[in-house]
């Protein structure tokens, strides 16, 4: 109704303008027609611009500044914002960027190729690696005495992986862990964070994609981890045997072993964590499990004491874990291990849970642990004291339980200002409509 009325008024106004220009005695009819055409075109441009401005004024949400601090537990998702060369020294946000400590464990689960690449970072330093195989072992890992481990001497790099199929990577706590651990993730990811009530340490779970990488940099002379893979797979509702091959490659040699289950495996046989004769397995390049349906390789790497002649605070070695999509979990992270103050860019964040602070344009919002929030825009993520995650920035879109929290320019005005604008607009409409109403009352035809 309103649109039809406005179109009618506009059409009548243009007819009156045309009549005034074409039949004006001041200039010729041709010039009058030309002026009338210009007026019509200008009116169209003006009307389109006016409609755009009015629509944006009433319906287009304006960005808001948000400042939120998470207590825990919290669940949600985020998307880091990729920047070129780290604008102002700020790079994409890392949910995990912590100092290594003795109490935490890390588990990466992927379905596909999971690969751990260890490298010496100091040219003058070489390492020795001890490899021990086990079967039927599950977290928390308490390994029995190893059986005939193999020693790989004087190495500067080591890669270890299973062939295609599900696999896990687990950090193994060693004394005096020193260094840094961080997760590079550029694709959107889901996450959950909780704080343990007794130790106050933090537990993280996050989805990872095929391009994500976990980097563990050690400043001490030793590191250890455990790679494990099941020897079964699922086909529909049926569990089937799936032989796996373990491959280890150093800068000096490549060794591998194919793992299989025994024939006529009894489904009632008790699984037992036990050691495998490692030397025998790799010398024959195959072995059969006896007490479990999974196999694991315990890798311990230590600097060669004879050739070690360097004391340095820089990383001495680095392990990079990569592969296909999956999940990564961190347990027992000390709140003091987080990189306080370091920032990273985020372009999307959603969250639900225990929110300590949520300010929108400087005003504290009402918070409910069951409400879900979504925000698109430009944000900085960082960790405050007590490892509290803080998100600060400008939200182009902010919603709570699918209800928009960004005000429009009209909604942001006080009622006094709205009343003044309505009065001015009404007076302007009456003023412009008066000549049209008078022309219609005359009942004279348009020329």
Buried (B, 14 or more C-beta within 10 A) or exposed (E): EEEEEEEEBBEBBBBBBBBEBBEBEEEEEEEBEBBBEEBEEEBEEEEEEEEEEEEBEEEEBEBBBBBBBBBBBBBBBBBBBEEEEEEEEBBBBBBBBBBBBEEBBBBBBBBBBBBBBBBBBBEEBBBBBBBBBBBBBEEEBEBEEBBBBBEBEBBBBBBBBBBEBBBBBBBBBBEEBBBBBBBBBEEBBBBBBBBEEEEEBBBBBBBBEEEBBBBBBBBBBBBBBBBBBBBBBEEEEEEEEBBBBBBBBBBEEEBBBBBBBEEEEEEEEEBEBBBBBBBBBBBEEBBBBBBBBBBBBBBBBBBBEEEBEEEEEEBBBBBBBBBBBBBBBBBBBBBEBBBEEBBBBBBBBBBBBBBBBBBBBEEEBEBEEEBBBBBBBEBBBBBBEBBBBBBBBEBBBBBBEEEEBBBBBBEEBEEEEEEEEEEEEEEEEEEEBEEBEEBEEEEEEEE
